[in-house]
Amino acid sequence: MSFKKTVLILAGGLGSRYKGLKQVDGILDNGSPILEYSIYDALESGFQKIVIVVNKLIPESYIERLNTLSESEGFELHWVYQEMNSIPIHNFDYSERQKPWGTAHAVLCAREVVQEPFIMINADDFYGRKTYQLAADEIERGHISDSQFGTVAYPVDTTLSGNGTVARGICTLDSENYLIKVDEQTSIQKVNDSIIYTENGKNIEIAPDTLVSMNFFIFHPAIFDALDTYFSDFIASNPLPTQEFYIPSAVQRMIDEKRAKVLVKASPSQWMGVTYADDKKSIRDFLISEIQNNRYPENLWTSMTL
Protein backbone atom coordinates (compact mmCIF):
# COMPACT_ATOMS: atom_id res chain seq x y z
CA MET A 1 0.00 0.00 0.00
CA SER A 2 1.46 3.35 -0.98
CA PHE A 3 0.45 6.75 0.38
CA LYS A 4 1.86 10.18 -0.17
CA LYS A 5 3.40 10.96 3.18
CA THR A 6 3.24 14.45 4.65
CA VAL A 7 4.99 16.22 7.52
CA LEU A 8 3.08 19.04 9.20
CA ILE A 9 5.50 21.26 11.14
CA LEU A 10 4.14 23.59 13.79
CA ALA A 11 6.41 26.63 13.67
CA GLY A 12 4.06 29.37 14.81
CA GLY A 13 5.06 29.61 18.49
CA LEU A 14 6.89 32.71 19.65
CA GLY A 15 9.35 30.89 21.90
CA SER A 16 8.71 33.06 24.96
CA ARG A 17 11.10 31.20 27.28
CA TYR A 18 13.75 30.99 24.58
CA LYS A 19 13.42 34.76 23.96
CA GLY A 20 13.52 34.58 20.18
CA LEU A 21 12.37 32.93 16.99
CA LYS A 22 14.04 29.61 17.73
CA GLN A 23 12.26 27.99 14.77
CA VAL A 24 14.67 29.72 12.35
CA ASP A 25 17.73 29.99 14.57
CA GLY A 26 20.66 28.14 12.98
CA ILE A 27 22.35 25.66 15.31
CA LEU A 28 25.68 25.13 13.53
CA ASP A 29 27.73 27.21 11.10
CA ASN A 30 25.71 25.72 8.21
CA GLY A 31 22.80 27.95 9.31
CA SER A 32 20.26 25.12 9.49
CA PRO A 33 17.78 25.28 12.40
CA ILE A 34 16.31 22.18 13.99
CA LEU A 35 13.35 22.12 11.63
CA GLU A 36 15.69 21.62 8.66
CA TYR A 37 17.19 18.55 10.34
CA SER A 38 13.59 17.33 10.73
CA ILE A 39 12.92 17.96 7.03
CA TYR A 40 16.16 16.17 6.11
CA ASP A 41 15.31 13.14 8.26
CA ALA A 42 11.75 13.05 6.91
CA LEU A 43 12.92 13.16 3.28
CA GLU A 44 15.45 10.41 3.99
CA SER A 45 12.57 8.35 5.45
CA GLY A 46 10.33 8.65 2.38
CA PHE A 47 8.19 11.68 3.16
CA GLN A 48 7.58 13.83 0.09
CA LYS A 49 5.45 16.77 1.24
CA ILE A 50 6.24 19.40 3.88
CA VAL A 51 3.62 21.76 5.30
CA ILE A 52 4.82 24.46 7.70
CA VAL A 53 2.46 26.45 9.92
CA VAL A 54 3.97 29.85 10.73
CA ASN A 55 3.03 33.26 12.04
CA LYS A 56 3.67 36.63 10.44
CA LEU A 57 6.86 37.12 12.48
CA ILE A 58 8.77 34.51 10.48
CA PRO A 59 11.27 36.47 8.36
CA GLU A 60 10.57 36.58 4.64
CA SER A 61 14.22 35.72 4.08
CA TYR A 62 13.71 32.37 5.77
CA ILE A 63 10.64 31.61 3.68
CA GLU A 64 12.72 32.34 0.58
CA ARG A 65 15.46 30.04 1.90
CA LEU A 66 13.11 27.08 2.24
CA ASN A 67 11.36 27.81 -1.05
CA THR A 68 14.76 27.61 -2.73
CA LEU A 69 15.51 24.43 -0.80
CA SER A 70 12.22 22.86 -1.94
CA GLU A 71 13.06 23.57 -5.57
CA SER A 72 16.61 22.24 -5.37
CA GLU A 73 15.77 19.11 -3.36
CA GLY A 74 12.54 18.35 -5.23
CA PHE A 75 10.01 18.12 -2.42
CA GLU A 76 6.55 19.66 -2.16
CA LEU A 77 6.37 22.62 0.24
CA HIS A 78 3.35 24.54 1.52
CA TRP A 79 3.19 27.50 3.90
CA VAL A 80 0.17 28.01 6.15
CA TYR A 81 -0.25 31.18 8.22
CA GLN A 82 -1.87 30.78 11.60
CA GLU A 83 -3.69 33.92 12.66
CA MET A 84 -6.42 34.55 15.18
CA ASN A 85 -9.04 34.74 12.44
CA SER A 86 -7.69 31.91 10.24
CA ILE A 87 -10.77 29.91 11.21
CA PRO A 88 -13.69 32.36 10.94
CA ILE A 89 -15.66 32.83 14.16
CA HIS A 90 -19.03 34.51 13.74
CA ASN A 91 -19.55 37.65 15.85
CA PHE A 92 -16.43 37.06 17.95
CA ASP A 93 -14.72 39.97 19.73
CA TYR A 94 -10.95 39.64 19.16
CA SER A 95 -10.05 42.82 21.06
CA GLU A 96 -8.64 41.05 24.14
CA ARG A 97 -6.90 38.27 22.23
CA GLN A 98 -3.18 38.77 21.50
CA LYS A 99 -2.19 35.54 19.71
CA PRO A 100 -3.73 32.53 17.92
CA TRP A 101 -5.40 29.63 19.62
CA GLY A 102 -2.72 26.97 20.11
CA THR A 103 -1.53 23.74 18.51
CA ALA A 104 -4.90 22.17 17.64
CA HIS A 105 -5.92 25.42 15.95
CA ALA A 106 -2.61 25.36 14.04
CA VAL A 107 -3.33 21.88 12.73
CA LEU A 108 -6.86 22.88 11.73
CA CYS A 109 -5.44 25.84 9.78
CA ALA A 110 -3.68 23.31 7.48
CA ARG A 111 -6.85 21.46 6.55
CA GLU A 112 -7.01 22.70 2.97
CA VAL A 113 -3.52 21.48 2.05
CA VAL A 114 -3.45 18.09 3.82
CA GLN A 115 -5.66 15.30 2.47
CA GLU A 116 -3.46 12.30 3.30
CA PRO A 117 -2.02 10.57 6.38
CA PHE A 118 0.52 12.88 8.00
CA ILE A 119 2.80 13.31 10.95
CA MET A 120 2.61 16.40 13.12
CA ILE A 121 5.75 17.70 14.83
CA ASN A 122 7.08 20.74 16.64
CA ALA A 123 9.56 22.86 14.70
CA ASP A 124 11.91 23.19 17.66
CA ASP A 125 12.17 19.49 18.56
CA PHE A 126 14.77 17.08 17.16
CA TYR A 127 13.11 13.65 16.97
CA GLY A 128 15.74 11.52 15.22
CA ARG A 129 15.61 9.77 11.85
CA LYS A 130 14.51 6.38 13.14
CA THR A 131 11.39 8.02 14.52
CA TYR A 132 10.43 9.22 11.03
CA GLN A 133 11.21 5.78 9.63
CA LEU A 134 8.94 4.21 12.24
CA ALA A 135 6.14 6.65 11.35
CA ALA A 136 6.59 6.07 7.62
CA ASP A 137 6.29 2.34 8.20
CA GLU A 138 3.05 2.78 10.17
CA ILE A 139 1.57 4.78 7.28
CA GLU A 140 2.81 2.38 4.59
CA ARG A 141 1.35 -0.60 6.42
CA GLY A 142 -2.07 1.08 6.50
CA HIS A 143 -2.09 1.25 10.30
CA ILE A 144 -3.27 4.87 10.25
CA SER A 145 -6.99 5.22 9.56
CA ASP A 146 -9.98 7.36 10.47
CA SER A 147 -10.30 5.31 13.67
CA GLN A 148 -6.64 4.72 14.55
CA PHE A 149 -3.85 7.25 14.91
CA GLY A 150 -0.35 6.85 16.25
CA THR A 151 2.12 8.68 18.42
CA VAL A 152 5.81 8.19 19.13
CA ALA A 153 6.76 8.87 22.74
CA TYR A 154 10.10 9.17 24.54
CA PRO A 155 11.42 8.11 27.96
CA VAL A 156 11.11 11.16 30.18
CA ASP A 157 14.75 11.06 31.29
CA THR A 158 15.85 11.70 27.69
CA THR A 159 13.74 14.86 27.40
CA LEU A 160 14.83 16.98 30.35
CA SER A 161 16.68 20.30 30.36
CA GLY A 162 19.49 21.23 32.70
CA ASN A 163 18.33 24.84 32.51
CA GLY A 164 14.90 24.66 34.07
CA THR A 165 11.63 22.77 34.29
CA VAL A 166 9.93 21.36 31.19
CA ALA A 167 6.34 20.64 30.23
CA ARG A 168 5.67 17.07 29.16
CA GLY A 169 2.60 14.90 28.59
CA ILE A 170 2.90 11.76 30.73
CA CYS A 171 1.37 8.82 28.84
CA THR A 172 -0.80 6.14 30.42
CA LEU A 173 -1.18 3.05 28.20
CA ASP A 174 -3.39 -0.02 28.19
CA SER A 175 -2.06 -3.57 27.88
CA GLU A 176 -1.89 -3.29 24.07
CA ASN A 177 0.03 0.01 24.12
CA TYR A 178 -2.94 2.15 23.17
CA LEU A 179 -3.11 5.55 24.79
CA ILE A 180 -5.54 5.91 27.69
CA LYS A 181 -4.65 9.46 28.63
CA VAL A 182 -1.97 12.12 28.52
CA ASP A 183 -1.39 13.97 31.77
CA GLU A 184 0.14 17.37 31.00
CA GLN A 185 2.68 18.41 33.64
CA THR A 186 4.51 21.72 33.36
CA SER A 187 7.14 21.44 36.09
CA ILE A 188 9.11 18.26 35.34
CA GLN A 189 12.76 18.37 36.34
CA LYS A 190 15.62 16.26 37.66
CA VAL A 191 16.50 16.84 41.30
CA ASN A 192 19.58 14.91 42.40
CA ASP A 193 18.92 11.37 41.10
CA SER A 194 15.13 11.68 40.92
CA ILE A 195 12.73 13.01 38.27
CA ILE A 196 9.85 14.90 39.82
CA TYR A 197 7.00 17.24 39.05
CA THR A 198 5.00 19.38 41.42
CA GLU A 199 1.24 19.03 41.71
CA ASN A 200 -0.93 20.69 44.34
CA GLY A 201 2.18 21.68 46.25
CA LYS A 202 3.56 18.13 46.41
CA ASN A 203 6.57 16.68 44.62
CA ILE A 204 5.71 13.50 42.72
CA GLU A 205 8.47 11.18 41.48
CA ILE A 206 8.23 9.37 38.15
CA ALA A 207 10.34 6.55 36.71
CA PRO A 208 13.04 7.53 34.17
CA ASP A 209 11.55 5.23 31.50
CA THR A 210 8.06 6.75 31.77
CA LEU A 211 6.93 7.57 28.24
CA VAL A 212 6.03 11.18 27.55
CA SER A 213 4.44 12.81 24.53
CA MET A 214 6.65 15.22 22.59
CA ASN A 215 3.92 16.15 20.09
CA PHE A 216 4.98 13.59 17.47
CA PHE A 217 1.62 12.33 16.22
CA ILE A 218 0.67 10.27 13.16
CA PHE A 219 -2.76 11.39 12.01
CA HIS A 220 -5.36 10.49 9.43
CA PRO A 221 -7.03 13.55 7.82
CA ALA A 222 -10.25 12.50 9.58
CA ILE A 223 -8.89 14.43 12.55
CA PHE A 224 -9.83 17.69 10.84
CA ASP A 225 -13.56 17.04 11.22
CA ALA A 226 -13.09 16.40 14.93
CA LEU A 227 -10.94 19.50 15.37
CA ASP A 228 -13.54 21.61 13.59
CA THR A 229 -16.23 20.45 16.02
CA TYR A 230 -13.99 20.79 19.06
CA PHE A 231 -12.84 24.27 18.12
CA SER A 232 -16.46 25.40 17.85
CA ASP A 233 -17.08 23.95 21.31
CA PHE A 234 -13.94 25.65 22.61
CA ILE A 235 -15.10 29.05 21.36
CA ALA A 236 -18.60 28.46 22.71
CA SER A 237 -17.08 27.93 26.19
CA ASN A 238 -16.00 31.61 26.23
CA PRO A 239 -12.29 30.92 26.74
CA LEU A 240 -10.08 33.37 28.60
CA PRO A 241 -8.00 35.72 26.39
CA THR A 242 -4.87 33.61 26.99
CA GLN A 243 -6.52 30.16 26.83
CA GLU A 244 -5.41 27.81 24.03
CA PHE A 245 -6.85 24.89 22.07
CA TYR A 246 -4.26 22.11 22.33
CA ILE A 247 -3.71 18.96 20.26
CA PRO A 248 -3.24 16.65 23.29
CA SER A 249 -6.60 17.79 24.68
CA ALA A 250 -8.31 17.23 21.34
CA VAL A 251 -6.75 13.77 20.99
CA GLN A 252 -7.81 12.94 24.55
CA ARG A 253 -11.39 13.87 23.74
CA MET A 254 -11.34 11.67 20.63
CA ILE A 255 -10.11 8.76 22.77
CA ASP A 256 -12.74 9.39 25.45
CA GLU A 257 -15.49 9.58 22.82
CA LYS A 258 -14.12 6.42 21.15
CA ARG A 259 -13.74 8.27 17.85
CA ALA A 260 -10.16 7.05 17.51
CA LYS A 261 -7.56 4.88 19.21
CA VAL A 262 -3.94 6.02 19.43
CA LEU A 263 -1.21 3.40 19.29
CA VAL A 264 1.91 4.43 21.21
CA LYS A 265 5.36 3.45 19.98
CA ALA A 266 8.53 4.08 21.99
CA SER A 267 11.01 6.08 19.95
CA PRO A 268 14.24 4.34 18.97
CA SER A 269 15.94 7.75 18.58
CA GLN A 270 17.43 10.38 20.83
CA TRP A 271 15.20 13.42 21.40
CA MET A 272 16.79 16.86 21.65
CA GLY A 273 15.12 20.21 22.05
CA VAL A 274 15.57 23.87 22.78
CA THR A 275 13.28 25.07 25.54
CA TYR A 276 15.70 27.66 26.89
CA ALA A 277 18.41 29.65 25.10
CA ASP A 278 21.10 27.83 27.09
CA ASP A 279 19.86 24.50 25.68
CA LYS A 280 21.34 25.46 22.33
CA LYS A 281 24.85 24.36 23.37
CA SER A 282 23.63 20.83 24.18
CA ILE A 283 22.01 20.29 20.80
CA ARG A 284 24.95 21.95 19.06
CA ASP A 285 27.35 19.47 20.69
CA PHE A 286 24.97 16.61 19.85
CA LEU A 287 24.77 17.55 16.16
CA ILE A 288 28.54 17.96 15.92
CA SER A 289 28.86 14.42 17.27
CA GLU A 290 26.27 13.14 14.77
CA ILE A 291 28.22 14.74 11.92
CA GLN A 292 31.48 13.23 13.16
CA ASN A 293 29.75 9.83 13.21
CA ASN A 294 28.66 10.35 9.57
CA ARG A 295 24.96 10.44 10.38
CA TYR A 296 24.60 13.88 8.79
CA PRO A 297 26.67 15.80 6.25
CA GLU A 298 28.33 18.94 7.58
CA ASN A 299 26.14 20.92 5.20
CA LEU A 300 22.69 19.37 5.02
CA TRP A 301 21.91 20.79 1.63
CA THR A 302 24.93 20.18 -0.56
CA SER A 303 22.87 20.72 -3.71
CA MET A 304 22.53 24.45 -3.06
CA THR A 305 24.40 27.40 -1.64
CA LEU A 306 22.44 29.09 1.14
Secondary structure, 3 states (H helix, E strand, C coil): CCCCCEEEEECCCCCCCCCCCHHHCCCCCCCCCHHHHHHHHHHHCCCCEEEEEECCCCCHHHHHHHHHHHHHHCCEEEEEECCCCCCCCCCCCCCCCCCCCCHHHHHHHCHHHCCCCEEEEECCEECCHHHHHHHHHHHHCCCCECCEEEEEEEEHHHCCCCCCCEEEEEEEECCCCEEEEEEEEEEEEEECCEEEEEECCEEEEECCCCEEEEEEEEECCCHHHHHHHHHHHHHHCCCCCCCCCCHHHHHHHHHHCCCCEEEEEECCCCCEECCCHHHHHHHHHHHHHHHHCCCCCCCCCCCCCC
